[in-house]
Amino acid sequence: MAEHGEVRSKASVQKEDDNVMVKVATFIVDRRNLFFLIFGIVLIFCAIASGMVKVENALSAYLPDSFETSIGLDLMEKEFTTYGSAKIMVSNIVYEDAEKLAEDIRARGDVSMLQFDETPDHYNNFSALFDVTFKYEEKDERALQGLEEIKEMLSSYDIFVSTTMGNASAETIAKEMKTVSALVVVIVLVVLVLTSQTYAEIPVLLLTFGAAAVMSAGTNFILGTISFVSDSVTIVLQLALSIDYAVIFCNRYKEEHENLPIREADIIALSKAIPEISSSSLTTIGGLVAMMFMQFGIGRDMAICLIKAIVLSLVAVFLLMPGLIMIFGSLMDKTRHKSFVPKIPFVGKFDFFTRFIVPPIFLVLIIGAFIVQNKCPFVYGYSKVETPIKNETQIASELISETFGDSNMVAVVVPAGNYDKEKRLIQTYLKCDEVKSAQGLANIEAMGGYCLADKLTVREFSELLELDYEVAELLYMAYAVNDKNYAKLVNGLSTYRVPLIDMIMFLHDEVDEGYVTLDESMQEKLDDAYEQMNIVKKQLQGENYSRILVYLNLPQEGEETFNFLNSMHTMANNFYEGQILVIGEATSQFDLQKTFSVDNTVVTVISILAVLVVLLFTFKSAGMPVLLILVIEGAIWINFAFPTIENNNIFFMTYLIVSSIQMGANIDYAIVISGRFMELKDKMSHKDAIIETMNFAFPTIITSGSMLALAGFAIGQLTSDGAICGIGQCLGRGTVISIILVMFVLPQILLIGASIIDKTSFAVTLPLTMERDTGLMRVDGIIEGQINGTVIGEMHAVVRGDVRAFIQSGNLERLDATRITAEDLEKLLEGRDAVNEEENA
């Protein structure tokens, strides 16, 4: 074998030297130390940069800028101040003790407001609910520190805290995904051990992927900010999606190494793997590109992160892995073992005998699945999404909701400056059965039975603050001058009314500037009133807009809720002209619903078209891409028919992302089977071709498919975030369905559709090169030429003499005359038997 291998080595390498790809591969292999240095530098930078990536945790941040939620959030950030707040529920406590705790919390210097009373909204079923507002803004660390101190103060009680402050949710997700990542690494190790042929190839594959993962995480720094979804699942999905590339290259190397030394096998394998793997990656990238056209910006964010991850995986496979093979090559030879993946001839036989039965059943199945999945219960918020595990925040929120009811708050933003209109609008809202309560400056009680926006005369104001009438009168005069209301100065101040909040603010400013002096008790009273009113004003009144907080008796999403949001606009338009906005979780979900119908169509069409184009040029047939896409699209429909049947709510984003990934990634399984069958169908009987095809494809499919499926299930079972959980569950289930279909449905479709594929082929015939040689040779394949006589046909022969022939497929190989043995004769007989069997069939 050594002599035979040496002859083939020289012939093969000499033949490939003129190939550009071989030259590129030779450069990569021979300059491996240079690439090791480059990768080392890049990996160090990426390891550092990965800690500087900013993560956006709000889904609403990815809504289109033209949507009401986006406009409203931007406007409220400019106009209003949001103070840190929290809902703290204390269970198993009597009211008297709860009241004492409320006083203790209220007495804290960092707490500006605490709501607690005997009503069922704050005390119910031996549980107390404290609505705490801090003196500091929501993003101020002092507010978060204050909450931690209150929790410590109540540590002897059963407490549950719900707050939007801090990054507790993000930290929880990050912790969960670390667990998922560790589990996925274990899954990959187990799968590789079971499907590999040599133990030493496992570190090669893991080092290659590890480098790609670090580069993927580090280069997110270039993007500035990424979504929490991308940050959580990209590395796990990258592993599942791109480990294929390393496995393909490794298998190529082992195949070439059977006849070539390590270096030459590495070079030839890389030269063949680059176009093969690049072509395979295009279908995955094509499916992901579809997400970039979504209105909902998180699709673009995920698409960029995943496409970048796949490209970096290709870079690692093409530039780093060849050098690793050179290092581990000898060890790979020493650690060979029998593959644990069995041959599956029974699957091929089943596929052949059911070729006329399964396709009609599949057609009926996918039509039914399409109809059922159209009724999939999509939701646009987390309130109706069930996850296998729940974090502390979710548990607290659910317990608070169960005890005191749901809190569905929306903010109505209206033009500022008219308290009377604001008061009438609030009263209009309160008359609606859908409204639980409403708060604005116009109806918040302040002191002495007056509301903040109530207009008081001089006498009423002086009596309220126990201020001398003459001082109050002078104050009103100064206010009129400041307000340029000179008519009141001329006609008298007895009927002049000023909103309470405005007069308190004005009085405080006058005291600060030294125009008015108050005694100590009055000053303290003014300071307390000013502090409370100032906090309320900053939250509810800006320079140009005011906002009214409306609490609804409706769920956060649903047709009834969405219809009432429109009614709220209509009611506000009766009082105001100009821009009116309704912002809240319900509005955000309403906007997300609007994006879904468009995004769903766009993602489906573009992913199909992108994959279709790649397949057209891969198979050079119009029929083949249609058949393959039909199978994978059918798998998607079946996948999302399950939630409908189980009545399990699915977060809308799950469908958009999973359908793109499933189309792009799972189509590779169909390509492996189809490509092999098309190669074999003209060389042997269709029955033998499909059996051989399934035996060939099964190791690749089970390796890649099991990784993607198990990674998906791990994500779905071990995270508490509704969006991420749904992606994992559906991706895992979808991959299993795709594997089943390509193993037990696609072969039958190929068998009965082979003629359609051939008739729709547009392959271009390339000019053939005349092969010339003399001596002892084996000829395998369809040839045209002279072999001591003219021959046209398929040959499996050993020839002694001159050969001048166009090799249309197969190969011409020089043999060592001294080494023609039973092995050569056996191959000859196998080829003859195959021809006979096909003729008999």
N, C-alpha and C positions, 0 to 999 in steps of 0.2 A: 504493500500500500504506500510506502514511503516514496518509491520510485514513481508510482502512478500519480501520487499527490504532487510530486515535484514537477512532473511534466505538465500537469493541469495548471499548477501555480504559475509557471512561466508563461504558458499560453494565455491564461486568463488575464494576468496582470499586463502582459504586453498588449493584448487586445484592448484593454480598458484605458491604457495610458493616454490614448487620444481623447478620451472622454473628459469633458470639463469637470464633471461631478467627481470623477476619480481624483483629478488634480486638487480640487478643493478638499476632498476627504483626506488626501495624503498630507496636505498642508496642516490640516487640523490635528491629525494624529501625530505628525512629526514635530509640531510646535506645541505639544501638549503642556510643557512646562510654562510657556508664555501664557497660555490660557488659564493654567492653575493660578498664576500670579494675578492676572486680571480679575478672575473670579474671587480670589482672596480679598483684594482691595474693595471690590464692589460689595461683597458680603459684609465686610466690616462696616462700610458706610450704611448699608441697608439695615443692619442690625441696630445701629444708632438712630437712623431716621425713622424707623418704625414706631419709636416711642414719641415722635413729634407729630404724628398724624392726628388731625382733629376729627372728631366723630359727631355727626348730627343725629340726635335721638328723636326728633319730632318729625313724624310723617308729613305733617302739614307744611313743613318747610319745602317740600318737593312738589307742591301744587303749582300749576301755572300762575305766573304773575298777574294774569288778567282775572283770576277767579276771586270771588268775594272774600274768601277766607284769607288769601294772601294779601289783598289790599287792606283788609281790616286789621290783620296782625301788624303789618308795617305801620299803619296809621296809629294804632294804639300804642305801639312802642315809642312813637314820637310824641304823642299827646299826653299819655297817662303814665303814672308810676304804679308798678305792681309790687306790692309789699309781700314779704314772706308770710306764708300762712300755713296752717295745718289743722286737720281734724284729728282730735285725740279722743278715743273712746276708752272709758274705764269700765270694765265689767265687774259684776258682783259687788255693788256698792249701794248703800242707802243714800237717799237724797241729801240728808243733812251732811254726811261726810263729803259728798260730791260738791256741795255748796262751799264747804271749807276749802276744798282743793281749788275750786274756781277762784276764791278770794286770794289764795296763796299765789296762784299763777298770775292773776290780775295785778298783784302788787309788785311783780317783777319789773325792773327798770327797762327791760328790752321788749316788753309787751305793751302794745298800744291799745289793744282791744281784745276783749274776750266775751263771747256770747254764750250764755248758759242760763236756763230758766226751767220752770217746772213743766213746760209744754212737752208733748210727745216728740217734738223735734229735737229736744236736748236731753230728756230723761225718759227712758222707756225700758220696761222689763229689767229693772235693777241695773241698768247701764246708763252711764252719763256720757254725753258728747260735748266736748269743749271745742268751739270754733275760735282758734287763736290767730291773731294778726300781730306781727312783730313791727317794731319801729323802723326796721331796715328793709331795703329792697330785696326782692326774691333771690337775686344773685349774690347778695352780700353774705360773706362767710359768717358774720355775726348773727344773722338770722338762723342759720343752720346750727351754729354753736348754741344758741338759745334753746332751740328745739332739743338738742342732745341733753342739755342740762335739765329741761323739763322732764324728759324721759327718765333721766337718772333720779329725779325727784319723785317720780311715780313708780319707780322700779319694784316696789313692794306690792303693787296692784297688777291686775291683768289688764294690760293696755295694748291698744292697736292704733297705729298711726298711719294716716293717709296724707301725703303732701307731694307737691310738685317741686319742692326745693331739693337741691343736691342732685347727685348722679347715682342714686341707689339702684334705679332700674338698669342703667348702663353697666354698673359694676356687677350686678347680678347676672346679666346676660354674658358679660365677659368671663365670669367665673364658670358659668354653665358651659360655654363654648370651649373653655380649656379642658373640661372633662370630656366633652364630645371629641375634641381633637386627639386627646390621649387614647380614647377608645378606638377612634378611626385608625390611629397608628397601629394599635394591636390587631385590628381587623386586617389591615394591609399586610402585616407581618404573617399572620396565619394564612391568608390567601396566597401570598407569594411562596411560602414554604410548601403549601399543598400543590401549587401549580408550577413551581419551578423545576428545573432539571439539574440544577447545581446550587448548593447552598451559598457559595461565594457570590452569586449574582445578586443576592438580596441586599448586601451593603452597597453595591453599585447602584441599584435602583433607588434605595433610600437616600443615599448621599446626593444623587441627582435631583430627586424630588425635594429634599431638604433645602438645597441651594435655590431651587426655583421658588419655594415657598417664602424663604427669607427675602429674596429679591422682590417678590410680589408684594409682601407686606411693607418693605422699605420704600418702594417706588410709589406707594400711595401718598407719600409726602409731597410728591409733585402735584397731585390733584388738589392739595390744600385740605379740603374737607370731604369725607365720604360718609355715607349713611351707616347707621348702626347695623342694618341688614347686611350690607356689603362687608363691613368690618367683621361680622360674626361668621358668615358662611363661606366667604371667598376661598380661604385656605383649604377648608374641608372639601368643597366642591372642586377646587383645583386638583387636589389629590385624586379624587374619584374620576375626574374628567381627563386628566392628562397623564396618569400613570400608564395608560395605554401606549403612549409614544415611546416611553422607555422600554416597555415590554416588547414592543414590535422590533425596536432596534436590537435589543438583547437576543431575541429569537433569530433575527437575521444573522447576527454575529455567530451564534452557535451553529447555524446551518452552514455558513461559509467556513467555519473553523473545522468542520469535518474533513475538509480537503486542503485547507490552507493554514499556514502558520498564524500566530496571534496577530502580528502587525498587518499582514496582507488581508487576513479575514476581517480585521477591524476596518481597514480602508474600504474594501469592497462592500462590506455590510453598510457602512455609513453612506457610501455613494448611492446605494440602492434605497436606503432608508430615508434620506432627505426628501426626495420627491414623493415617496410613498406616504410618509408621515405628514408632510406638508399638505398633501391632498386630503388626507383623512381629517386633519384639523380644520380644513375649510368648511366642512359641513357643520361642525360644532360652532365655529365662529359665525357662520351664516345664520344659524338659529339665534345666537346671542345678539347679532346686529339688529334683529327685529325689535329688541327691547329699547334700542336707542331712539326709536321713533314714537315711543309712548309720550303722551302729554304729561303723565305723572312722572316727575323727574327722577324718581328712585329707579325706574327702569333703565334710564341712561346711565345712572351712577353704577348700577350693578353690571350692566353690559360692559362698560369701560373697565371696571375692575376685573371681571372674569376674562374678557378678551386679552387684557394685559397679562393676566396670570397664565393664560394658555400660551401666548407668544413667548413669555419668559421660560415656560416649561420647554418649549421647542428649542430655545437658546441653550438651556442647560443640557438637553439631550444631544444636540448637535455639536456643542463646543466643549462641554465638560465630560460627558459620559464616555466618549472615545478614549480620553486619557485615563479615566478610571478603569476601563476595560484593560488597557495596557498594564496597569498596576495589578489588577486582580485576575488577569487572564490565566496565569499559571495556577493560582489557587482554585479558579473555577474548574480547571481540568481535574484537579485532585479531589474536588468535593462533589463530583457528579453523583446523582442518585436517580432512582426510578421515579418517574412522574406519577403522582397520585391521581391524576385526571384520567379516567378510564375512556376507552373507545366506546362510542354509542351507536353501533350499527343498527340497533333496534329502532332508533329514532328515524334514521333514514328510511328503513323498511316501512315503518308506520306512515311516514310522509308519502312514500310512493304509492302504497296501497289505498290511501285515503285522498288521493289527489283530486278525485271527482266529487268527494263528499264534503270535505272541509271548506273549500272556497265558498260554496253557496251558504253554508251555515255561518261563516264569517261575515258575509255580506249582510245577512239578516241581523246578525249580532251588532255590527257597527251602525246600521241604520237605527236600530233600537237604542243603542248607546248614545247616538247623536241626539235623538229626541229627548232622552232622559237627562243627559248632561246639560241641555238647554234650560232645564228647570233647576239647576244646581243652586242651592241656597247660599248665594254670595252675601257677605256682609262687609261693611265699610269701616267698622270700628272693632275694638276688642271686647266690647261689653257682652257680645253673644258668642264669642269664640271660646271653646273649651280646650284646655291644654292638659296633658297627662300629669304634669306637676305644676304647682303654684308656688310663687315666691312670697316672701313676707308681705310685700306691698299689696299683692293681689289678695292674699288672705285677709289682710286688714280692711281693704276696700269692700270686699264681699261681706264681711261681718258687719261693717258699718251700714252698708246698704240693707242687709237683712233686718237690722235692728231699727234703723231710723228712716229707711226708704232711700230710693235713688235720688241723686242730686244732678239734675240736668239743667245747667245754667248756660244761658246765652246772653251776650252783651249787645245791646242796641245802641249804635253810635249815631248821634244826631247833631246838627249844628248847635253850637253853644250860644248862650246869651238870653234865652227866654225861658224863665222858670215856669211861667204859667202854662206854656205849651207842653213843657216836660211833665208837669203835674197832670194835665188832662190826658196825655198819652199813657202815663202810668195807670191812671184810673180806668182807661179804656182796656188796657191789658188785664187788669185785675178783674174785670167783668167776665173774662173768658174762662170757661171751665178748664181749659188746658193750662192755665197759669196758676201756679201755687203761690207765688209771691213775686214782688218786684221792688227794686230799690233804686233810688236816684236821689240827687241832692234835694229834689222837690218834696220828697216824702220821708226822709230820714229824720227821726225825732232827735232833737238836740238837747234843749234844756227848757224847763218851765212849761212843758207841754207844746212848745213851738217846734216846728220842723226847720231844718237848715235854711230852706229857701223861703220860709214865710216872711212877709214884709211887715216890719214893725214901725210904729210911729215913735217919735222922740220919747213920749211918756211911757209907752210900752217897753222900750229899750231900757230906759232909766230904772223902771220898776223891776225888770228882769235881772239886771246886774246890780240893783241897789246902788245906782249911780246918781249923783246929784243931777237934778233936772237941768240946771244951767250948764253943767259940764256936758251933759248929753246933747243939749241944744247946740252948744258950740261945736260939738263933734259932728252933728248933722249938717251944720252950716259949712264946716270944712269939707265934709264929704260932697255936698252939693257943688261947692266950688271945684273940687277935684273932678267931679263928674260932669262939670260944665252945665249944670242944671240951674242956671241963674234965675229962671222964672220962680223957683221955689223960694229963693232969697227975697224976691220982691213981694210975692203973694203970701209969704208966711210959711213956717215949717210945721204947723200943727197937723196938716194933712199929708205931709211928706213921709212916704214909707220906703224903707230900705230893707232888702233881704238880710236876715239875721247873720248869715255866714259872711256876707260882704262887709257888714258893719263891724263884726268881730275882727276880721282881717285888717280892716282900716284902723280900728282902735289900737290893735297890737303894733301896727307900723308907727302910729303916732307916738305911742309910748316909747318904742325903740328909738325914735328920732328926738325924743325929749320934749315934744310939744304938749304931752299930757302926762301928769304924774298921779299915780294911784297909791293908796295905802297898801300895806303888805298883804292883807287878806284878799283885797280886791285884785291885786297883781297876781297872786297865786291862782285865784279863780279864773282870771283872764288867760293866764298861761296854760292852765289845764284845758280850757275851752278851745284855745287857739291850736294846741297840739292835736287834739282830737279832730277838730274841723279841718286842719291843714292836711292831715293824713287822708281823711275822707275826700277832700277836694282834689288832691293829687290823683286819687284813684278814679274819680268820677268826672272831673272837669279839666279839660285842657285849654290851650289857647284858642282853638277854633272849634272844638267838638266837646260834647258831653256824652257820657254813656250811662245807660240804664241797665242794671243787672236783673234779668228776668229768669225766675226759676220755674221750670215747666213740670207739669204732671204727666209728661210723656217720656217714652224711652228715647235714648239718644239717636236711634235710627228707626226708619220705617216710613211708610207712605203717609201715615197720619201726621207724624212729626214733620216730615218734609213739606207737606201741604200747609201746616200751620206756620212754618217759617215764612212761606210766601204771604200768608195772611198778616203776619207781623209787619212785613214791608208795606203792605197795603194800608194798614192802620196808621203807620208812621207817616206815610205820604199824605194823609189827610190833615196833618198838622205842620209838616215841614216841606220846604222846597230844597232841592239840592241833594247832595250825596247822603244816603242813609244806608248803614251797613248793619247786618245781623251776624255776629261772630260767636262761634262756640264749637264744641265738639260735634254737635248735631249738624252745624253748617259745614264743618270740615268733611263730615261723612256724606253730606248732600253733594258737595263739590266732587268728592271722590267717585260717587255714583255717576256723575255726569261724565267724568273722564273714562270710566270703565267701558262703556258701550263703544266708544271710538277706539280706545286702546286695544280692546279685544279684537276688533276687526283688523286693525293695523298690524298687530303682532302676528296674528294667524296668517294673514296674506303675505306679509314680508318674509316671515320665517319659511313658509312653503316655497316662495319664489326663490329665495336665496339658496336653499338646499336644492331646489330643482335645477338651478343653473349649474351648481357644482356637479350634480349627478349627470346632467346632460353631457358634460365634457368628460366625465369620468368613464361612463359606459358608452358614449357616442350612440345613444339610442333614445328615442322619444318615449318608447313604451316602458322601459325599465324604471326611470325616475317616478313615473306615475304609480307603478305597482308598489315601489318601495315606500313612497310617501303615503299611499293609501294604508299600508300596514301600520306605519308609525302614527299617522293621524288617527287611525282607528284605535290604537293603543291609548292615545290621549283622551279620546271620547270615552272609552271604557273606564279609564282612570277616574275621570270626573263624573262618571255616572254613579260611582260608589257613594260619594257624599249625599247625592240626591236620594238614593235608596235608603241610606242610613239616617237621613234627615240630620246630617252633621254640617253645621255652618262652616263655610270656608271663607277666609279673608280674601277679598277680591284679588289682591296682589299675588297671591299664591298661584292662581290660574295663569296669569300673564307670564310669570317668571318660569314656572315649571313647564308649561307648554313649550316655551322657547328652548329651555335646556333639554327637554325630552326629545324634541324634534331634532335638535342639533347633535346631541350626544348619542342617542339610541339608534339613529339612522346608521351609525357606523357598524352596528351588529348586522344590519340588513345588507350593508355593502360587502362585508366579509363573506357572507353566505352567497350572495348573488354573484360576486366576482369570481369566486371559486367554481361555482356551478357553470357559469358561462365558459370558463376555461376548460372544464372537463366534459361538457355535454356532447362535444363533437369528437371526443377521443374514446368514449366508451358508452355503454348503454345508459339511458337516463336513470335507471334504477341504481346502477353502480355509481354513477356520477353524484347522485344525491346522497348516497350512503357515504361516499368518500368526502363529499363536501361537509356533511355534518360532523364527521370525525375530525376533519381539519379545523372547522370553525369553533367547535365546542370549547377547547381550551382558552381561546381568545375571549369568547363571549362570557364564559363563566368567570374568568379572571377579572375582566373589566366590569361586567355587570354586577357581580357579587359585591365588589368594592363600592360602586355607586349606590346600589340598593341598600347595603348595610350602613353606609355613611348617611344616607337619607333617613333611614329608620332611627339611627342614633340621634340625629338632630331632632327628629320629630318626638322622640320619647324623653329627651333629657333637657329640653329648654322650656321655659315658661312663657316666652314671648309668642303671642298668637301668630304673627306673620312668619317668623322663623320656624316655628313648630309646624305650621301648615306646609311650608316649602319642603321641609324634611319628610313629613308623612307622605305627601303626594308624590314627591320625587322617588322615594323608596318604592312605593306601590307601583308607580308608573314604570319604573325600570323593570320590576318583576314581570309586569304585564307585557312590556316590550320583548323581554327575553322569551316568554312563552309564545308570543306571536311569531317571532322570527324563527323559533325552533319548530313550531307545530302548525303554522299557517303559511308563512312565506314560502317554504319549499314547495308546497302543493301549488301555490300560485305560480311559481317559477316553472314548475313542470308542465302545467296546462297553458301557461302564457309564453312559453319559449318561442313559439312561432310568431307571436305578436312582437316580441322583442326583436327577433331577427328581421321582420318586415319593416320595423320602424328604425332600423339601424342606419346611421349615416356616417359610418366609419370610413375614413379616408385611407385608401391603399397606398402605402409608402413604397418607393422603389426598393427592390431587393438587391442585396449584394451577392455576387457570384462567389461561392465558396470553392476553393481549389485545394486539393491535398492528394497525397499519394501514400500508399502503404496500407496498414491494417487499421480500419476505422469502424466505429459503430455509428449507424445513422438512425436517429429517432425523430419522427415528426413527419409533417406533410412537406414533401419536397418536389421540385420540378427540375429535371436535368438529366445528365447521362451518368450511368454507373455501369461501365462496360455495356452500354446499351441505354436507350432512352427509358426513363422511369418517371411516371406521374402518379402520386398517391401517397398513402401513409405507410411508412416503413418502420420496422423494428428489426434491424438486421446488423450483422457484422460483415463488413465488406473488405476483401483484399483486392486492391487495384486502384484505379484512378477515379476520383469523384469530382465532377464539376456540376454543381447544382445550386439552385436558389432555395434556401431554407426558409419556408414560409412560417413555420413554427417548429419548436423543438431545437435540437442542436446537433452539430457534427463534432465528434470528439475522437482525437487520435488515441489509439490504444498501444500499449507495449506488447509487441508480438510474443514476448516470452511470458506474458501474464494473462493471456486470454484463457479463462478458466470456466468452471461451471457457473460462476456468478454472471458472466456475460451471456452464456447460453440461457440461463434462467430468465434474465431480463428479456432476451429475445422471445422466449416461449411465452412469457407474461404478455408481451405486446401482441403476439399472434393470437393468444386466447382472448384478449380483450376485443380484438377486431372481430373474431368469430362470434363472440357473444353479442356484439352490436348488430352484426349481420343477421343473426338468428332472431334478435329482438325485433 
